[in-house]
Amino acid sequence: MSEQQAPVSRRWWKESVVYQIYPRSFQDSNGDGIGDIPGIISRLDYLKDLGVDVVWLSPHYDSPNADNGYDIRDYRKVMAEFGTMADFDALLAGLKTRGMRLIVDLVVNHSSDEHVWFVESRKSKDNSYRDYYIWRPGRGEGPPNDWRSYFSGSAWTLDPATGEYYLHLFADKQPDLNWENDKVRSEVYDLMRFWLDKGVDGFRMDVIPMISKEQTFPDYPPEHRERTEYYHAVGPRLHEFLQEMNREVLSKYDVMTVGEAFGVTPEQTIDIVDERRGELNMIFTFDAVRLCSDGHRYREWTLPELKAIYRRLEENVGPYGWNTVFLANHDNARLVSSFGDDAEPWRVPSAKLLATMLMTLHGTPFIYQGDELAMTNYPFTSIEQYDDIAVRNAWKADVLTGRVAAADFLKGMARTSRDHARTPIQWSAEPNGGFTTAEKAWLAVNPNYGEINAEAALADPGSVYHHYARLAALRRSHPALVYGDFTDLAPHHPQLFAYTRTLGDETLLVLLNFSREPVEIELPAGVAVGERLLGNLATPSEGTRLAGWEARVHRVR
């Protein structure tokens, strides 16, 4: 049996549809303008009816919110704005009752600078917690090396109390933990057990490939000075640390693990997800989502580029690995605004087409909250409207220094900002989209909530929401859409994405027209369009013709 034909192991997390919740923006239950856990609980039937199997909950831990929860002050405490531990337990129980599972964010590349470990660490060089973080003396009058923060500026901050610099690859309030320290790793494994013993079903691991640092702390090599993530994501002890984590914790539970692997290439993916190596189940690689973003600027992308990325991922994981399928999350602009066509009347059909692709490609699909409603980018016009620390820091570093014109910066952010995905869910046409009864939500609700909202979607059988539900049911009833081989039938076509999924004697054909213009389908010999199983238009095209932004799934005759 060849490598390509080796049997693929069957796991519940491969067959699942995952839905990401950003708690701050999902549903406010107490009128303070901030989403919370009781609000999530009130919407569980909405998720169940959508076809969701697993909920991924973005950080719910106690945090000062320098980076909206990705700066954790106490890993065993629920953020006060979100509720209590009793609320969390009720959420977990509510999901289990409905046959769904829960994974939570694991943020252990860094903590908050208000975490007790760092509070102690910065007190003195001989403090017992000093080595929990990465401290180094400066070089001359400056920081230890030229490493840069992903939130602008140096990755080092001088702490006057001891005269040394601490490392933070993200905000200065997010100091990096020192994974070289055995005690740090033991602490991390203990907090993982705490949540797993509560009953959570796994973890999404924030920037997990960056936990291992080159201990000589050299300057960036020339080839990595522009795209530093490709340097930080391949630390010398990464695989050793992940294998230890798996051996000590993960292997003892039936869990799902997915790593946020910013900087890991499709070719490097298998080193982390090969089931024979005992590391993680899946990772998010970012080649596809970065297609539409180049720094602060939006870049035009082509369909052949997107297809090539999916082929690379498919070729590199083989039978012993597994992929994720996603194009949106809390760190990216809205799905339909980035990869579809958010101008009417194309918003709904293009959103359904993207849903069709995400739910039929080879891998576990991830839906980001609001994409099932085809929510769009917010019409930002000024820096004051943004909340994101990355945007505000970049404004200071680029615009206030004169390096980038304000108009150019705002034009780029209007297409790429993370805040687009963080505007509150539009539940109804009521004030603030039914997200909150407060006069003002923590982040402004998109003004199109009167037309785009869940109440309207639920009442419309032809909505994007119901299309996702039908796709989830289709995926559940056709194992070929989970475990079947993937073949791209038209890799170079500029408009058409056509592929088959084959398992045993069943072959399904997916046809997607990524444009407003109709397209004629030319299929290889032996691939004939059979029964239509699903489509995204009320009046589908016939035969080998696809209307603008049309998507269809067929059996192959």
PyMOL commands that set and color helices and strands:
alter all, ss='L'
color gray80, all
select helices_A, chain A and resi 23-25+37-41+44-50+80-82+85-97+116-121+130-132+182-198+208-211+222-224+229-232+238-248+250-252+266-273+289-292+303-320+335-338+347-360+371-373+383-385+389-399+406-416+419-422+431-434+447-450+454-459+464-477+480-483
alter helices_A, ss='H'
color red, helices_A
select strands_A, chain A and resi 18-21+54-57+61-62+74-78+101-106+135-136+156-159+164-167+202-205+256-260+282-284+293-294+297-298+324-325+364-368+485-488+496-503+506-513+519-520+529-535+545-546+551-556
alter strands_A, ss='S'
color yellow, strands_A
deselect
rebuild
show_as cartoon
